[in-house]
Amino acid sequence: MNEDSAHFPPVDPLKTGLRGCCPRCGNGKLFNGLLGLKPRCAACGLDYAFADAGDGPAVFVILIVGFIVIGSVLWLEVNYSPPIWLHILLFAPLTIILSLLALRWMKGILIAMQYRHNAREGRLSRD
């Protein structure tokens, strides 16, 4: 990753990640579609080639959404004992919607944190 010589005031990675905005200026859009990254920021020209969230967002989403959905399923089953088709009707769409939203948010936050902390690919030094 090249050193960033542009002067922009620091932006909050959490806010910009949730909004899906550029981690440098906070104005341009980060995503092209639902989860694809744009090649660069339209507002400040930051190249998004450094951004590699990997599997990190998926792990967080599985843990968070799984906790919410399974907790809700168990609560509903213990308190009301509805038929299985009602569980499927309620929790299948909820799981899909929460997963897609949370995956976009987590990916945006992790990319903003990568930029903020100048994270790079791990290398072994060979002096």
Beta strands, then each sheet from edge to edge (+ up, - down):
strand 1: 31-32
strand 2: 36-37
sheet 1: 1+ 2-
end
